[in-house]
Every structure is written in C-alpha cells, then in structure tokens.
Amino acid sequence: MHIPRQTRGLLANALLATSMLLSSQAMAQTASPVPATVVAAAARTPELSTFYKLAQQAGLTASLEATGPLTVFAPTDEAFKAVPAATLDKLSKDPELLKSVLTYHVVPGALKAASINGNSSLTTLNGAQLAASKAGDFVTVDDGLVIKADLIAGNGVVHIIDRVLMPAVKK
C-alpha cells in the first residue's frame, strides 16, 4: 500500500501531537499538589524525617497544622546527626525542652526567602529572637544556612537548613 509523502507527514505530525498531549496530561496527573500544612510538607520531604518525628514527639503537630501562616526553618536529618548525642538524649527525655528547641525554628507569618532583606530579627514561636540575614542568594538564620528555600504549604512555607538551631538558655 502506497501512502503519499504529504499524507505520511501529516500522520506523523498528528501522532507526535497526540503523544505530546497524552504525555503532558500524564505529567499533570502525577504532579504533587501543594501540601495542606507545613507538617505535611515536612512529612513528604525525605531529608526532614527527623524533624517530623521530633515534632510529633514534642506534641507540635497540631500547632504546625494550625491555620497559620507559619514559616518553618527545618533542619535536615544530617543536621540532627551533627548534634552531640548527649544533647539529643537530653532533648528526647525532656518534652518541654524539645518543644522549646523546635519552636525556635518556627516564625509566625509566611516568610519567603526573597522577602528577607539584609539583617533582621524574627520572633519565634518560643518567644526568642532569631537572627535572619541575606547576602546575595544566601539566606541564614542564626548560624544555619538555608539550603533549600520556599517549600510552599497551605498554611505557610518551609525552608530547609543545614543545622539545628539552639535558643539561648534562659537564666
């Protein structure tokens, strides 16, 4: 069977267009929706599994699922591994101390990386001041570097940081 050259070109273009349409529909169906809460965002981010587990242990899940908006500076699993074992042990045995440390990583309001200018002081959920600064594209909070910014959730934003921040000890 002989198909004219022009018809073959039209058929090939139609087949290509159909394949691209089906491919884009499949990608749209598999795209992840925005997590409802900052807790859900942490739960679905593999490198935040320790933060998520400790937030549950400290009884913070309900607070982090609140209407918000909230900004969470969540330390990676590697950041928690860098904390001395004795400190982690102390935190695991004292839920109030653990809650104090974790709420030091949470700020009321949705603060995207682009909205941090120069040096500023942020009031955390535990009432302490957190130093935030930006130089070029680099954002830091206290001595932690934001390594992945602006994970958007329905009730706020999560920034992944490279270390666990410790609030000043009250005397």
C-alpha positions in Angstrom: 0.0 0.0 0.0 1.4 3.3 -1.0 0.8 6.4 1.1 1.6 9.7 -0.4 4.5 11.6 1.1 2.4 14.6 2.2 -0.1 12.3 4.0 2.7 10.5 5.8 4.0 13.8 7.1 0.5 14.8 8.3 0.1 11.4 10.0 3.5 11.7 11.7 2.7 15.3 12.9 -0.7 14.1 14.2 0.9 11.2 16.0 3.5 13.4 17.6 1.0 16.0 18.7 -1.2 13.2 20.3 1.8 11.7 22.0 2.8 15.1 23.5 -0.7 15.8 24.6 -1.0 12.5 26.4 2.4 12.9 27.9 1.6 16.4 29.3 -1.7 15.1 30.7 0.1 12.2 32.5 2.6 14.6 33.9 -0.1 16.9 35.2 -1.8 14.0 36.9 1.4 12.9 38.6 2.4 16.4 39.8 2.2 16.7 43.5 -0.4 19.1 44.9 0.7 21.7 47.5 0.8 20.1 50.9 -2.0 21.3 53.2 0.3 22.2 56.1 3.9 22.7 56.9 3.8 19.4 58.8 2.6 17.6 55.7 5.4 19.3 53.7 8.0 18.1 56.3 6.4 14.6 56.2 6.8 14.3 52.5 10.4 15.6 52.4 12.8 12.7 53.0 15.6 14.8 54.4 13.3 16.2 57.1 12.2 12.8 58.7 14.0 13.5 62.0 12.4 17.0 62.3 9.0 15.5 61.5 9.4 12.7 64.1 10.6 15.0 66.8 7.8 17.5 66.1 5.4 14.6 66.7 7.3 13.5 69.8 7.1 17.1 71.2 3.3 17.3 70.5 3.8 20.2 68.0 1.8 18.6 65.2 -1.4 20.4 66.0 0.3 23.8 66.3 2.1 23.3 63.0 -1.2 22.2 61.3 -2.9 25.4 62.5 -4.3 28.0 60.1 -1.1 29.9 60.2 0.6 31.2 58.2 3.9 29.9 59.6 7.4 29.8 58.5 9.5 26.7 59.5 13.3 26.6 59.3 13.5 22.8 59.4 16.9 21.2 60.0 17.9 18.2 57.8 18.5 14.7 59.1 22.2 15.4 58.7 21.9 18.5 60.9 20.4 16.4 63.7 23.2 13.8 63.3 25.7 16.7 64.0 24.1 17.4 67.4 26.1 15.8 70.2 24.5 12.5 71.4 24.2 13.8 75.0 22.2 16.8 73.8 19.8 14.7 71.7 19.4 12.3 74.6 18.6 15.2 76.9 16.0 16.6 74.4 14.4 13.2 74.0 13.9 12.9 77.8 12.5 16.4 78.2 9.5 17.1 76.0 9.3 20.8 77.1 12.9 21.4 76.2 12.4 19.6 72.9 9.4 21.7 72.2 11.3 24.9 73.0 14.1 24.0 70.6 11.7 23.1 67.8 9.5 26.1 68.2 12.7 28.2 67.9 12.7 27.1 64.3 9.2 28.4 63.7 8.2 32.0 63.0 4.6 33.4 62.6 3.8 34.5 59.1 4.7 33.2 55.6 8.3 34.4 55.0 9.7 33.6 51.6 13.4 33.8 51.1 13.0 36.7 48.7 11.4 38.8 51.4 14.3 38.5 53.8 16.4 41.7 53.3 19.8 42.3 54.9 19.8 41.6 58.6 16.6 41.3 60.6 15.4 39.8 63.9 12.4 37.4 63.8 10.3 36.5 66.9 9.9 32.7 67.0 7.0 30.7 68.5 9.0 30.1 71.7 9.4 33.9 72.1 13.1 34.2 71.4 14.7 36.3 68.7 16.1 34.6 65.6 18.7 36.5 63.5 17.9 36.3 59.8 20.1 37.7 57.1 20.5 37.6 53.3 23.6 38.2 51.2 23.0 37.8 47.5 21.2 34.5 47.2 22.3 33.2 50.5 19.9 33.2 53.5 21.0 32.4 57.0 19.1 32.1 60.3 21.4 32.3 63.3 24.3 30.2 62.2 22.2 27.9 59.9 22.3 28.2 56.1 19.0 27.8 54.1 20.0 25.0 51.6 16.5 24.7 50.1 14.1 27.6 50.3 10.4 28.1 49.8 8.7 24.7 50.1 5.1 26.1 49.9 2.4 24.6 52.1 -1.3 25.6 52.5 -0.6 27.2 55.9 2.9 28.6 55.3 6.4 27.9 54.0 9.3 25.6 54.9 13.0 26.4 54.4 15.4 23.5 54.8 18.5 24.5 56.9 21.8 22.8 57.4 22.0 22.8 61.2 19.9 22.6 64.4 19.4 26.0 66.0 19.6 26.2 69.7 17.9 29.0 71.6 19.8 30.9 74.2 19.4 29.3 77.7 17.3 31.4 80.0 18.8 32.1 83.4 
